[in-house]
Amino acid sequence: VVDAKEQVRSGGKIIDLKWIDVNKGDHESPDMRSRLVGREFREAKDDTLYAATPPIEAMRSIISDAATVTKGASKGNKEIMVNDVRRAYFYAQTTRCVYVRLPQEDPEYGAGKLGRLRLCLYGTRDAAKGWQEVLSEHLIENGFVRGKGFPSVFTHPERGVRTLV
């Protein structure tokens, strides 16, 4: 939480927030989840905020590799695994100066204060790219090599693992 004057000095962007409520259960046994998301709208094209969506051919390459029996490999030793990281965007630091209007539930709401984002937030334009970079750097640090034809495909040569980001 910072004084609103800091935003004026820095020239950072201010975005609004919104609560998103989702029932992860059903009508008889509700399991409500709430998420605070940013409401940053695309005002202009900015390629620095772009996060690539892997082409379908990259997924086909992974599946083809898993389905192909290689010479000398024992039958059934390949697996396909899908992972979902909870709160993935919160692992990436922001690369821009972005402020949010505090929600009404915050004790400092309406007191000339803003929140300055240090980590990415769902609904901000750079969140997907930030998460993609954090995960890619982690894979490379752990011995994976980025694909040339499909930069979203990583291979670990020693372990024979391929993954798609």
Order of alpha helices (4+ residues) and beta strands (2+ residues): beta-alpha-beta-beta-alpha-beta-beta-alpha-beta-beta-beta
